Every structure is written in structure tokens, then in C-alpha cells.
Amino acid sequence: MTFPVGEIVTSRRPHRKDAARNYDALLAAAREAFAAHGAEASLEDIARRAGVGIGTLYRNFPTRRDLFESVYADEVNELCRVAQEVAELEPWEALTAWLRRFTGYMVTKRAVREALNDESEIFQACRSSMYAAGGPLFERAQAAGEARKDMDFTDLLRMVAGITATAFDDDAQRDRVLAIALDGVRSRRPTGDEGA
């Protein structure tokens, strides 16, 4: 299955191998910098983290907004890829694997959110792609009797987004709180021989 965001990511990524390597390194460095310092992260620091000059950053991303949009689209594209990878797992396992990756996406989204307009083409493509990728995992878990039927995918995303917006002592604490919340979403509890 293809998602609208995949076309955006592909169209923005350079075709030459060396240019594509630099582009990918800049996206990874920007994601890291935005997670650590928010939307005001230094572009010079991002270029340095990527091991390229500032000119290379500006050739790939002429404005800060271009960089925000590309990082955001790349994160959503990764969420779509993960949804396809986990689709063959048992319904509950597939859903929770995808949601664990979703928590990482939320860190990036918070950092660049203010720079993105809800009506922009990129934002709309990302939103529809994310729902098309994760929604079926949730519906499959519901159909299997694993997830509550009195909620929808939007409810689930808002719950997880709320959890990830909280400051935690460390990732282990965040993962514990997420597991507790997801226990409330699960409609069928595993028995002793099924594991957790």
C-alpha cells in the first residue's frame, strides 16, 4: 500500500547517492536536535551533527519551514513503514508495536508543530497517511476482541499523545505509563500461558 506522505518524501529526497546521504544525515540530525532543543534548535548545530556544511543544509532546505516539513513527513513516512512491517503480527502485538513507534513521532511533532499549518498540504497528507497506516491495526485488534470497541482510533491517538506530552524521568517511566494506559484499552487479558 502506498501513502500520500510517501510520495512527498520521495519527491523531496535527492536522487544522487552522495546528495541523498547528506539529506538523510540532515534529517536525522534535525530530528535529534528538535527533540533536544525544540523548534529553535540551531541550524548550524544541525549541519555540524550531520557532518556537512551549512551551505549543504540550505541547498536541501532553503528555509527552516522546509526542514520542519521534511522532518515531519519523514517521521510519518516511518510510521507508515512500521505499520506495514508489523501488520503480520498478532493484532494486539501489531497495534502496540506501532504505538511504541508513535510515541517517538510525537516528540518530533511537538517540536515542529507550531511551524506547521493544519491546512498545509504536507500536514494533510501526513495526517491521512498516519490514519491509513495505524487505523487498520486498531480496527484489526478490535475485530479480534483485543481492543475496546467503545473507542475509535482518534481516541487512542489522543490518549497516547497526552501521555507523551508529559515530562518523564526517563524512557522506562514513559513506557511503563503507556503500558498502564494501554491495559485500559485492551479488552481481553492474556492468560498465564499467553504471556503479558
C-alpha positions as CSV (number, residue, x, y, z in Angstrom):
1,M,0.0,0.0,0.0
2,T,1.3,3.5,-0.8
3,F,0.5,6.6,1.3
4,P,0.4,10.2,0.2
5,V,3.3,11.1,2.5
6,G,5.5,8.5,0.8
7,E,5.2,10.4,-2.5
8,I,6.1,13.7,-0.7
9,V,9.2,12.1,0.9
10,T,10.3,10.5,-2.3
11,S,9.9,13.7,-4.3
12,R,12.0,15.8,-1.9
13,R,14.9,13.3,-1.5
14,P,17.8,13.8,-3.9
15,H,18.5,11.1,-6.4
16,R,22.3,11.2,-6.4
17,K,23.7,8.9,-3.7
18,D,26.0,11.4,-2.1
19,A,23.3,14.1,-2.0
20,A,20.8,11.5,-0.6
21,R,23.3,10.5,2.1
22,N,23.7,14.2,3.1
23,Y,19.9,14.7,3.0
24,D,19.3,11.7,5.2
25,A,22.0,12.8,7.6
26,L,20.5,16.2,7.9
27,L,17.0,14.8,8.6
28,A,18.4,12.5,11.3
29,A,20.4,15.4,12.9
30,A,17.4,17.7,12.7
31,R,15.1,15.1,14.4
32,E,17.7,14.7,17.2
33,A,18.2,18.5,17.6
34,F,14.5,19.2,17.6
35,A,13.9,16.5,20.2
36,A,16.6,18.0,22.4
37,H,16.1,21.8,21.8
38,G,12.7,22.2,20.2
39,A,11.9,24.2,17.1
40,E,14.5,26.8,17.9
41,A,17.4,24.3,17.5
42,S,20.4,25.9,15.8
43,L,20.7,25.2,12.1
44,E,24.5,25.4,12.4
45,D,24.3,22.7,15.1
46,I,22.1,20.5,12.8
47,A,24.6,20.8,10.0
48,R,27.5,20.0,12.4
49,R,25.7,16.9,13.7
50,A,25.1,15.8,10.2
51,G,28.8,16.2,9.3
52,V,28.0,18.7,6.5
53,G,28.4,22.4,5.9
54,I,25.7,25.0,6.5
55,G,25.6,25.5,2.7
56,T,24.6,21.9,2.2
57,L,21.8,22.3,4.7
58,Y,20.4,25.4,2.9
59,R,20.7,23.7,-0.5
60,N,18.5,20.9,0.8
61,F,16.2,23.0,3.0
62,P,16.2,26.7,1.8
63,T,14.0,27.7,4.8
64,R,13.6,26.5,8.4
65,R,10.0,25.6,7.5
66,D,11.2,23.3,4.6
67,L,13.3,21.5,7.2
68,F,10.4,21.2,9.6
69,E,8.1,19.9,6.9
70,S,10.6,17.3,5.7
71,V,11.4,16.0,9.2
72,Y,7.7,15.8,9.9
73,A,6.9,14.0,6.7
74,D,9.9,11.6,7.1
75,E,8.6,10.7,10.6
76,V,5.1,10.0,9.4
77,N,6.5,8.0,6.5
78,E,8.4,5.9,9.0
79,L,5.2,5.3,11.0
80,C,3.6,4.1,7.8
81,R,6.5,1.8,7.1
82,V,6.3,0.4,10.6
83,A,2.6,-0.3,10.2
84,Q,3.3,-2.4,7.2
85,E,6.1,-4.3,9.0
86,V,4.0,-5.2,12.0
87,A,0.8,-6.0,10.1
88,E,1.5,-9.7,10.2
89,L,1.9,-9.9,14.0
90,E,-0.9,-10.9,16.2
91,P,-3.5,-8.0,16.4
92,W,-2.6,-6.6,19.8
93,E,1.1,-7.1,19.4
94,A,0.9,-5.2,16.0
95,L,-1.0,-2.3,17.5
96,T,1.3,-1.9,20.5
97,A,4.4,-2.1,18.4
98,W,3.1,0.6,16.1
99,L,2.1,2.8,19.1
100,R,5.6,2.5,20.7
101,R,6.9,4.0,17.4
102,F,4.1,6.6,17.5
103,T,5.4,7.9,20.9
104,G,8.8,8.7,19.2
105,Y,7.0,10.5,16.4
106,M,5.1,12.6,19.0
107,V,8.4,14.1,20.3
108,T,9.2,15.3,16.8
109,K,5.7,16.5,16.2
110,R,5.7,18.6,19.3
111,A,9.0,20.2,18.3
112,V,7.8,21.3,14.8
113,R,4.1,21.6,15.4
114,E,4.0,25.4,15.7
115,A,5.7,25.8,12.4
116,L,3.2,23.7,10.5
117,N,-0.2,24.9,9.4
118,D,-3.0,22.4,9.9
119,E,-4.3,23.3,6.4
120,S,-0.9,22.8,4.7
121,E,-0.7,20.1,2.0
122,I,2.1,18.4,4.0
123,F,0.2,18.3,7.2
124,Q,-3.0,17.0,5.5
125,A,-1.0,14.3,3.6
126,C,0.8,13.3,6.8
127,R,-2.5,13.1,8.8
128,S,-4.3,11.0,6.2
129,S,-1.3,8.7,5.8
130,M,-1.0,8.1,9.5
131,Y,-4.6,7.3,9.9
132,A,-4.5,5.0,6.8
133,A,-1.5,3.2,8.3
134,G,-2.4,2.9,12.0
135,G,-6.2,2.8,11.8
136,P,-6.4,-0.7,10.3
137,L,-4.1,-2.0,13.1
138,F,-6.5,-0.7,15.7
139,E,-9.6,-2.0,13.8
140,R,-8.0,-5.4,13.5
141,A,-7.3,-5.5,17.2
142,Q,-11.0,-4.5,17.8
143,A,-12.2,-7.2,15.4
144,A,-10.1,-9.8,17.2
145,G,-11.7,-8.8,20.5
146,E,-8.3,-7.5,21.8
147,A,-9.2,-3.8,21.9
148,R,-12.2,-2.0,23.3
149,K,-15.0,-1.3,20.9
150,D,-16.3,1.8,22.7
151,M,-13.5,4.0,21.4
152,D,-12.1,4.9,18.0
153,F,-8.6,5.4,16.6
154,T,-8.7,9.2,17.2
155,D,-9.5,8.5,20.9
156,L,-6.5,6.2,21.1
157,L,-4.1,8.7,19.4
158,R,-5.2,11.5,21.7
159,M,-4.6,9.3,24.7
160,V,-1.1,8.3,23.6
161,A,-0.4,11.9,22.6
162,G,-1.4,13.1,26.0
163,I,0.9,10.6,27.7
164,T,3.8,11.6,25.5
165,A,3.3,15.3,26.2
166,T,4.1,14.7,29.9
167,A,7.6,15.0,31.2
168,F,9.0,11.7,32.5
169,D,12.1,10.9,34.4
170,D,13.3,8.6,31.7
171,D,12.0,6.4,28.8
172,A,11.4,3.5,31.1
173,Q,8.9,5.5,33.1
174,R,7.2,6.7,29.9
175,D,7.0,3.1,28.6
176,R,5.5,2.0,32.0
177,V,2.8,4.7,31.9
178,L,2.0,3.9,28.3
179,A,1.7,0.2,29.2
180,I,-0.7,1.0,32.0
181,A,-2.9,3.2,29.7
182,L,-2.9,0.5,27.0
183,D,-4.0,-2.0,29.6
184,G,-7.2,0.1,29.8
185,V,-7.6,-0.2,26.0
186,R,-7.2,-3.9,26.0
187,S,-10.5,-5.8,26.2
188,R,-9.1,-9.3,26.6
189,R,-6.5,-10.0,29.2
190,P,-3.9,-12.7,28.4
191,T,-4.0,-15.8,30.5
192,G,-0.9,-17.0,32.3
193,D,0.4,-19.2,29.5
194,E,0.0,-16.4,26.8
195,G,2.5,-14.1,28.4
196,A,2.0,-10.3,29.0
